[in-house]
Amino acid sequence: MKPSIEVVIRMADTLEVSLDYLVGKSDLELDSSILNRIREIQKLNDHEQQDAFKLLDMFLRDAKARKAYAH
């Protein structure tokens, strides 16, 4: 028996994982707080999205550099 899409969506919501993760299409588990932040970024206008991504890119670059120099 295969569950309906509505049941699968409720399962993913209950487990706080993405549908892709739930059905094995991704090994990346995104928790609901990350997904909610992504949704909020999508609501921004193009310029605001670019600013948000620039900040995120700078943070990720710096975090990688700190990790590389920590070894």
N, C-alpha and C positions, 0 to 999 in steps of 0.2 A: 504494500500500500504506500502511495506517495502522498505527502501532505500538500495541501493547497498553498499557494503563494502567501496568502494571508497568515496561515499558521507558521510558515517559515519566517515571515517577517516578525511575528510576535516572538518566536523563539530567539531570533537574533537580538531583538530589543531586550528581552528578558535576560539574555546572557551578556548583553552589552558588547556585542561583536558585530562586524559587518556581515552582510549576506555572503560575500565572497569567502570570507574566512569560515563561516559556518558550513558552506557546502564544499570546502576544500579547494577552492579556486585560487586561494592566496594563503601564504604562510605568515602574512603580516597581520597581526591582530591590532586593530585600532580601537582603543577604548572610546566610550561615548563622549568623554570630555574633549578628546582630540577631534572627533568627528563634528562635535558642536562648534568648535573653533573654526574648523574648515568651512562649515556652513555659514558662519558669521562673516568670514572673509569673502565668500562668494556673494554676499549681499552688498558688499562695498562697490563703489564705482571703480572703473578701470584704474584711475590714478591712485586711489586709496589702496587698491589691491597691490599695485606695483610697489607702493611704499611699504606695505606690510611684508611683502616678499623680500624687499631689500633688507629690512631689519632682520628678518628670519635668516636670510642668507649670510648676513654679517655675523649673527650669533653662531650659526652652524660652523662657519669658517673658523671663528675664534675658538670654539669648543674643540674642533679637530686639531687646531694648532696646540692648544693646551695639552691635549691627550698625546700628541706626537712628542712634545718636549718633556712630558712626564716620564717617559721610558728611559 
